[in-house]
């Protein structure tokens, strides 16, 4: 079994929005059933009641993301570039062969969290809250509501260690390689992470820290 690791630094080129529901009951009802660490994640929510705002988690004085956010991003990006990379069923392959870790290790609850960094220091709190209209087509016609998210302004960075388990190509699909992963990270210039990424938020560039 051949396992290799690379460490990357993601540097934001647009503000990043929080994507976690602030309501612990919502997380309990809709997330806990799908994730074994949901109760521990709930402990990282802001103490104040922020209602319908989507938020960042907090860990040891820093706003942070769960490490699995990067896996979710890779699934989406590799799928979007399927015509170029030739990888079939990218979500399944990322689940089987890609693991990402906090470069500083697990937190006190055993969770893999990624701290947001600014000027070499953890970002202690979001910079502001962003409200924007949310449009939807319903049975009664178009409806518009306000959606609110915590926001971290530029500059922001995230360091992430990605572990890749070697896998083979098949007749139907190319292997999931470091070239495929790094091409997916390049896609972050166009579509990033977090809430409202189709509106241009959460976009980033990357550099490989192992090369420095």
Phi, psi and omega in degrees: 000118183259116180239129178234157182229146172221147179248131182237150171247121175266127181244120184295141172242002171210157181303155183246134180256142174293146185233007180267133175295133183285336184284116182295331179291322176297315179297321181295319185280327188247346182245320185301325182291342183253350186222123185293339183257018186298322180296319178293323177296322179302329180292345180266000177288155176302145181291325181286150179278111183255011174060234185274010181286138170273138195231172167266149170285158178239135178215117175051049174078021180220143168285147187208167173243153170287143183299332182292349175300323181292320176298319178298319177299314182299320178302313182294315184291317180295321177295319181296332183257022185302327179295332182268318188269343178069015180271122178263151181048057185299327180299316179295320182290321177297318178299323185276325194241349184242133178225136179235143190228152170293126182297342179266000181093181182287156175276186187295340179265005180081014180267147174269106180241151180245113181280140175278135187239143174222125180054039175081000182238148177300141177279117189285334185201156174300154181279327180190182176244135180252129174250139177212156180287141178242114184260139179214148176261120182245177178297337179266005181109186182293141178228148178233130176228164176269135175242139184235139179218142169296146185229137171250119180284169171291149357272149172217150179219156174223131173259130182222137175258123181252131179250130182239126175268125182302138181219157187259152173284157175236179178296330184267338190213143172283161180288158174271108187242174176296327177298319179296316181296317182288328173296322177295322178293328176297329179298340179298341175294332184259320182216122190257223183235166177087182180294152175052039178291336175286352173263007176098001180276154176076014179284153186206162165251173180217157171220148178273118184287334180298334183278349186277000000 
